[in-house]
């Protein structure tokens, strides 16, 4: 509860020690042109870790839900808005923050980088995408948070249709395979991939071919909406 | 930081409002004899919600990791120890606790009820198992936390071997099917179940039959350790 403090300072007093509470947002960017998985980082402009790169995030305000705080901090620090954030994990090791006891609820999302205008504002000198394979040193325990998010998203590919909505409306099997390969960070066997994708039975062949490509035009597909929704609901098993 | 207070009261003062931080443990009990999924609840003996049933849990102490707090609170309130707790989700809606701003990190586990000696101690009048189908009214937002845990564990059955280690070392297909049916809370088609389980290719037929059963003796199986570990690693897809 708030109690009267000195002239200019309002102070909150508690009988027991309480943690600071933050949210952090691991935003993955699926770059289909550069064929690269990226992550959004900000350069901190306040202590601690001033000038060091970090996952965007900040303190939860009283009266705010956790998801509202995550959404607000992400937009304030990077300009990224309208993203479906999913809760990842809560990190609470007592020594994770040099300021003292600070617990952080981490969120994650997968987006198309080109759909977001990135610009740093509050508490960040700059915000930009980094390839997940070449990150700078990160503040706090953010390397651990990043690793947990990467593991989650890669694991989810084996039982949920992750990022399918980031493909063009009409796409080739090769493009769908690229999506998997970019997120997983490794090549997959072409023939096996085709077999598994067709076994999932969610694609509809459009009877159209790619146009204006320098290589042999491939067949175009789209997702069968009904089957795709079923797939989201019941999960899938895509052994990789 | 701790500052000097009145003679008997130590007080923590902060510039910004801070949340209280709790942990809650949703412990599911797989009762293979009664063929029932249960959940461990405690009757609170302190305000708020004095005399109301709740999920075991309590405040995280400074210097404690979240998992250590969850482990400690679970044992203090129910006597249940040595359980593999997995983090479920963090609940932080501002109005979830009448005491004010309290954020709770929820954990869950699935255990064999008969393997644990349940006895209430701190902050709980009593602790006992309830069938998940007939819960009393719960304190705070614990009905929501319980529902999230149940959904998680049921969802996980479709892509991970949940609770298999709770079966006897040698078991029948019927017993394995019962495990699924108890967790899911519904009957499965026998023939389909057998087909799917054998397709998973993790069972080893022992060439032994059940003994001392009033019905026709069934074949006994055990898990192939190597294949079972692979299954945990790569996940599975058990459409239900």
Contacts between the chains, C-beta under 8 A, distances in Angstrom:
chain1	res1	chain2	res2	distance
A	1	B	100	7.1
A	2	B	17	6.9
A	9	B	15	7.2
A	10	B	15	7.7
A	11	B	13	4.9
A	11	B	14	7.1
A	11	B	15	6.8
A	12	B	13	6.8
A	12	B	14	4.7
A	12	B	15	7.5
A	12	B	16	6.8
A	12	B	17	5.0
A	12	B	18	6.6
A	13	B	11	4.9
A	13	B	12	6.8
A	13	B	13	5.2
A	13	B	14	8.0
A	14	B	11	7.1
A	14	B	12	4.7
A	14	B	13	8.0
A	14	B	14	7.4
A	14	B	18	7.1
A	15	B	9	7.2
A	15	B	10	7.8
A	15	B	11	6.8
A	15	B	12	7.5
A	16	B	12	6.8
A	16	B	20	8.0
A	16	B	59	7.2
A	17	B	2	6.9
A	17	B	12	5.0
A	17	B	62	4.4
A	18	B	12	6.6
A	18	B	14	7.1
A	18	B	18	3.9
A	18	B	19	6.7
A	18	B	20	6.2
A	18	B	21	7.0
A	19	B	18	6.7
A	19	B	19	7.4
A	19	B	21	5.2
A	19	B	60	7.4
A	19	B	62	7.9
A	20	B	16	8.0
A	20	B	18	6.2
A	21	B	18	7.0
A	21	B	19	5.2
A	21	B	21	7.4
A	21	B	92	7.7
A	21	B	103	6.1
A	59	B	16	7.2
A	60	B	19	7.4
A	60	B	92	7.2
A	62	B	17	4.4
A	62	B	19	7.9
A	62	B	94	7.2
A	62	B	101	5.7
A	63	B	94	5.0
A	63	B	101	7.9
A	64	B	94	6.8
A	65	B	92	6.3
A	65	B	93	5.5
A	65	B	94	6.7
A	66	B	90	6.5
A	66	B	92	4.0
A	66	B	103	7.5
A	87	B	89	6.1
A	87	B	90	6.6
A	89	B	87	6.1
A	90	B	66	6.5
A	90	B	87	6.6
A	90	B	90	4.5
A	90	B	105	5.0
A	92	B	21	7.7
A	92	B	60	7.1
A	92	B	65	6.3
A	92	B	66	4.0
A	92	B	105	7.0
A	93	B	65	5.5
A	94	B	62	7.1
A	94	B	63	5.0
A	94	B	64	6.8
A	94	B	65	6.7
A	100	B	1	7.3
A	101	B	62	5.7
A	101	B	63	7.9
A	103	B	21	6.1
A	103	B	66	7.5
A	103	B	103	7.9
A	103	B	105	7.9
A	105	B	90	4.9
A	105	B	92	7.0
A	105	B	103	7.9
A	155	B	235	7.5
A	158	B	159	7.5
A	158	B	234	7.0
A	158	B	235	5.1
A	159	B	158	7.5
A	159	B	159	4.2
A	159	B	235	5.8
A	159	B	237	6.7
A	234	B	158	7.0
A	234	B	239	5.9
A	235	B	155	7.5
A	235	B	158	5.1
A	235	B	159	5.8
A	235	B	237	6.6
A	235	B	239	8.0
A	236	B	237	6.3
A	237	B	159	6.8
A	237	B	235	6.6
A	237	B	236	6.3
A	237	B	237	2.5
A	239	B	234	5.8
A	239	B	235	8.0
A	240	B	234	8.0
